[in-house]
């Protein structure tokens, strides 16, 4: 079973938010392209895109990294409170 990676929800002075939509916009990729490039299902990519994904397993992160070069720090961003 793949290990689930969930960023911390709160810390002193801020928290992480899912920034997958912004990542795809910068890379000029759409959800269909990413699903095909990463060999992931469209619903998985759509959940990431719409911020409904609470965490990633290591398999999904590896597919994102290999398919579009996304790292964990690219997908979540730190927001100061």
C-alpha positions in Angstrom: 0.0 0.0 0.0 1.4 3.4 -1.0 2.1 5.9 1.8 -0.3 8.9 2.0 1.4 12.3 1.9 -0.6 15.1 3.5 0.9 18.5 4.1 0.5 20.0 7.6 -2.9 21.7 7.9 -1.7 24.5 10.3 1.4 25.8 11.7 2.6 29.0 13.3 1.7 31.9 11.0 0.1 30.1 8.1 -1.1 26.9 6.4 -0.7 25.0 3.1 -3.2 25.3 0.3 -3.5 23.2 -2.8 -2.1 25.1 -5.8 -2.4 22.5 -8.6 -4.6 24.8 -10.7 -2.0 27.5 -10.7 0.7 25.0 -11.5 -1.1 23.8 -14.6 -1.8 27.4 -15.6 1.9 28.3 -15.4 2.8 25.2 -17.4 0.0 25.9 -19.9 -1.5 22.4 -19.5 -5.1 21.3 -19.3 -6.5 18.4 -17.2 -6.8 16.0 -20.1 -3.2 16.5 -21.1 -2.0 15.9 -17.5 -4.2 12.8 -17.1 -2.7 11.3 -20.2 0.9 12.4 -19.6 0.9 11.1 -16.0 -1.2 7.9 -16.6 -3.7 9.0 -14.0 -7.5 9.1 -14.2 -9.3 12.3 -15.1 -11.2 12.3 -11.8 -8.0 12.2 -9.9 -6.6 15.2 -11.8 -9.9 17.0 -11.6 -10.0 16.5 -7.8 -6.5 18.0 -7.5 -7.5 20.8 -9.9 -10.6 21.7 -7.9 -8.9 21.5 -4.5 -10.9 18.5 -3.3 -7.9 16.2 -2.8 -6.7 16.2 0.8 -3.5 14.3 0.2 -1.5 12.3 -2.3 -0.1 8.8 -2.1 3.4 8.3 -3.2 2.4 6.5 -6.4 0.4 9.5 -7.5 3.1 11.9 -6.6 5.6 9.8 -8.6 3.4 9.8 -11.6 2.9 13.5 -11.4 6.7 14.0 -11.1 7.5 11.7 -14.0 4.7 13.0 -16.3 4.8 16.7 -15.8 7.7 17.3 -13.4 5.5 18.3 -10.5 7.1 18.2 -7.1 5.3 18.2 -3.7 6.3 21.9 -3.3 4.8 22.8 -6.7 1.4 21.4 -5.8 1.0 22.9 -2.4 1.9 26.5 -1.4 2.4 28.1 1.9 0.0 31.0 2.8 0.8 33.3 5.7 -2.2 34.1 7.9 
